[in-house]
């Protein structure tokens, strides 16, 4: 039986291709397509009396999301995600550039960038709490040096959420940018120097355009998780840092409003899809 199957696959290349694609297609169907279809169905059904959903059709969950309260949460989420991405670009690009020029220290520096992934994201977020609380390490140092007379309120503020997101997603910016910078042919920079280009001109006309794919990929890898983040804002922001991710989590857990949680998830997913399409549209060749 096995020999017959192998012989049939050998005679039919398209069958062999489908056989190779079938495991990935199965898992994509089970863990992505079916949950999305269920979520779409729930978003258009009435809320059950004691949670869950009831049979029927309604768009009340989508119209509810247009309430100013939820639009403010969506706006806050986008602002924090954009600021996080922008700061990661400003901080991550110089780091990636320095790593490419570090010579024998390159492996060690890359190891230090990847090292935080060896620890749970939850543990690292709790570490940020111990750093930024009133009796934390930062305020203790500033008080000890006499820079401040009273502790600075950092925890449970939008700044704490922003700092936690930057800390968590900065490696996702550094690694793609480093990959693009490493692939740049040094002879191109030498040719630009021979033609009289100054270091600033070489960077803007050669280095930055050639590293744009990694920069865009890193921005996408930071922006999309920042939109859906809920753990960082929940632990570091408190009630003041409510984002769309926290809203969705609360609807499925505390409020037990599955239709509204599903609708908010689909809206956020649509926005992420739009961001991805924009990336693919303007992706440098």
C-alpha positions in Angstrom: 0.0 0.0 0.0 2.8 2.4 0.9 4.6 1.6 -2.4 1.5 2.3 -4.4 1.0 5.6 -2.6 4.6 6.6 -3.3 4.3 5.6 -6.9 1.1 7.6 -7.3 2.6 10.6 -5.8 5.7 10.3 -8.0 3.5 10.2 -11.2 1.5 13.2 -10.1 3.6 16.2 -9.0 0.6 18.2 -8.1 -0.6 15.5 -5.7 2.8 15.5 -4.1 2.5 19.3 -3.6 -0.9 19.0 -2.0 0.4 16.2 0.2 3.2 18.5 1.5 0.7 21.4 2.0 -1.9 19.3 3.8 -0.4 19.3 7.4 0.0 23.1 7.4 -3.4 23.6 5.8 -5.0 21.4 8.4 -3.5 23.3 11.3 -4.3 26.6 9.7 -7.9 25.5 9.3 -8.2 24.3 12.9 -6.4 27.1 14.7 -7.2 30.1 12.5 -10.0 29.8 10.0 -12.5 27.9 12.1 -12.0 30.2 15.2 -12.4 33.3 13.0 -15.6 31.9 11.4 -17.0 31.2 14.9 -16.0 34.7 16.0 -17.7 36.2 13.0 -20.9 34.2 13.8 -20.8 35.3 17.5 -20.4 38.9 16.6 -23.6 38.9 14.7 -25.7 37.1 17.3 -27.6 38.5 20.3 -26.0 38.3 23.8 -27.3 35.6 26.0 -29.1 36.4 29.2 -26.4 34.7 31.4 -23.5 35.2 28.9 -22.7 33.5 25.7 -25.0 34.0 22.7 -28.6 33.4 21.7 -29.8 32.4 18.2 -30.6 35.3 15.9 -29.0 38.1 13.9 -28.0 41.6 15.0 -25.3 44.2 14.4 -25.8 45.7 17.8 -22.2 44.8 18.9 -20.7 46.7 15.9 -22.9 49.8 16.5 -22.0 49.7 20.2 -18.3 49.9 19.3 -19.0 53.3 17.7 -19.8 54.8 21.1 -17.3 57.6 22.0 -16.0 55.7 25.0 -14.8 52.8 22.9 -13.5 55.1 20.1 -11.4 56.9 22.7 -9.9 53.5 23.8 -9.2 52.7 20.1 -7.6 56.1 19.6 -5.4 55.6 22.8 -4.4 52.2 21.5 -3.3 53.5 18.1 -1.4 56.5 19.7 0.5 54.2 22.0 1.2 51.7 19.2 2.5 54.4 16.9 4.6 56.0 19.6 6.0 52.6 20.6 6.9 51.9 16.9 8.5 55.3 16.4 10.6 55.0 19.5 11.7 51.5 18.7 12.8 52.8 15.2 14.8 55.7 16.8 16.4 53.4 19.4 16.6 50.1 17.5 18.2 51.4 14.2 21.3 52.8 15.9 21.7 49.7 17.9 21.4 47.5 14.9 23.8 49.7 13.0 26.3 49.6 15.8 26.1 45.8 15.9 26.9 45.5 12.2 30.1 47.6 12.9 31.1 45.9 16.1 33.4 43.3 14.5 34.4 40.5 16.9 31.8 41.7 19.4 28.9 41.1 17.0 28.0 37.7 18.3 28.0 38.8 21.9 25.8 41.8 21.2 23.3 39.8 19.2 23.2 37.3 22.1 22.4 40.2 24.5 19.6 41.3 22.2 18.0 37.8 22.1 18.7 37.1 25.8 15.4 38.6 27.1 13.5 36.0 25.1 14.9 33.4 27.4 12.6 34.8 30.2 8.9 34.8 30.2 7.2 38.0 29.1 5.1 38.0 32.2 8.2 37.8 34.4 9.8 40.7 32.5 6.7 42.8 32.9 6.7 42.2 36.7 10.3 43.3 36.7 9.2 46.6 35.2 6.8 47.0 38.1 9.6 46.6 40.6 11.7 49.2 38.6 9.0 51.9 38.3 7.0 51.7 41.5 7.4 54.4 44.1 9.8 52.3 46.2 11.4 50.8 43.1 15.0 50.9 41.9 14.7 54.0 39.7 13.1 56.2 42.4 15.5 54.8 45.1 18.5 55.8 42.9 17.1 59.3 42.2 16.3 59.9 45.8 19.7 58.6 46.9 21.5 60.9 44.4 19.4 63.9 45.5 18.0 64.5 42.1 14.4 64.4 43.4 12.8 64.9 46.8 9.7 62.8 46.3 9.2 59.6 44.3 8.1 60.1 40.7 4.8 58.5 39.9 5.6 56.2 37.0 3.6 53.1 37.6 -0.1 52.9 36.4 0.4 55.7 33.9 0.4 55.8 30.1 4.2 56.3 30.3 4.5 52.9 32.1 2.5 51.2 29.4 4.7 52.9 26.7 7.9 51.9 28.5 6.7 48.3 28.9 5.8 48.0 25.3 9.1 49.4 24.1 11.0 47.1 26.4 9.1 44.1 25.3 9.2 44.7 21.5 12.5 46.5 20.9 14.3 43.3 19.9 11.7 42.8 17.2 12.9 46.0 15.6 16.7 45.4 16.1 16.9 42.0 14.5 15.2 42.7 11.2 17.1 46.0 10.8 20.3 44.2 11.6 19.5 41.5 9.0 19.1 44.2 6.3 22.2 46.1 7.3 24.3 43.0 7.3 23.3 42.2 3.7 24.5 45.6 2.3 27.5 45.2 0.1 30.4 47.3 1.5 31.6 48.0 -2.0 28.5 50.2 -2.5 29.5 52.4 0.4 33.1 52.5 -0.9 31.8 53.5 -4.4 29.8 56.3 -2.9 32.8 57.5 -0.9 35.0 57.4 -4.1 32.3 59.5 -5.9 32.7 62.2 -3.2 29.7 61.4 -0.9 30.1 62.4 2.7 29.2 60.1 5.5 25.8 61.7 6.0 25.0 61.5 2.3 26.1 57.8 2.2 23.8 57.0 5.0 20.7 58.8 3.5 21.3 57.7 -0.1 22.8 54.2 0.3 22.5 52.7 3.8 18.9 53.8 4.7 17.2 52.9 1.4 18.9 49.5 1.3 17.9 48.8 4.9 14.3 49.9 4.4 12.9 46.4 4.0 14.2 45.5 7.5 13.0 48.8 8.9 9.5 48.3 7.5 9.4 44.7 8.7 10.5 45.6 12.2 7.9 48.4 12.3 5.2 46.0 11.4 6.4 43.4 14.0 6.3 46.1 16.7 3.1 47.9 15.6 0.8 44.9 15.3 1.5 43.3 18.7 1.3 46.7 20.3 -2.2 47.1 19.0 -3.4 43.8 20.5 -1.4 44.0 23.7 -3.3 43.6 27.0 -0.9 42.1 29.5 1.4 45.1 29.6 -1.3 47.7 29.9 -3.1 45.6 32.5 -0.1 45.2 34.8 1.6 48.5 34.2 -1.3 50.9 33.2 -4.1 49.8 35.5 -7.4 51.4 34.9 -5.8 54.5 33.3 -4.1 52.4 30.6 -7.1 50.5 29.2 -6.4 49.5 25.6 -8.5 47.5 23.0 -6.8 44.3 24.0 -7.9 44.8 27.6 -11.4 45.6 26.4 -11.6 42.4 24.4 -10.3 40.4 27.4 -12.8 41.9 29.8 -15.7 41.1 27.4 -14.8 37.4 27.2 -14.0 37.0 30.9 -15.7 39.5 33.3 -18.5 41.0 31.3 -19.3 37.7 29.4 -20.4 39.7 26.4 -19.2 37.4 23.7 -20.8 39.2 20.7 -19.2 42.5 21.6 -15.9 40.9 22.3 -16.0 39.1 19.0 -17.0 42.3 17.2 -14.1 44.3 18.8 -11.7 41.5 17.9 -12.8 41.5 14.3 -12.5 45.3 14.1 -9.0 45.1 15.5 -8.1 42.3 13.1 -9.4 44.3 10.2 -7.2 47.3 11.2 -4.2 45.0 11.5 -5.0 43.5 8.0 -5.1 47.1 6.6 -1.7 47.8 8.1 -0.3 44.6 6.6 -1.8 45.5 3.2 -0.2 48.9 3.4 3.1 47.3 4.2 2.8 45.0 1.2 1.8 47.9 -1.0 4.7 50.1 -0.2 7.3 47.3 0.5 10.6 48.1 -1.2 11.6 45.6 -3.8 
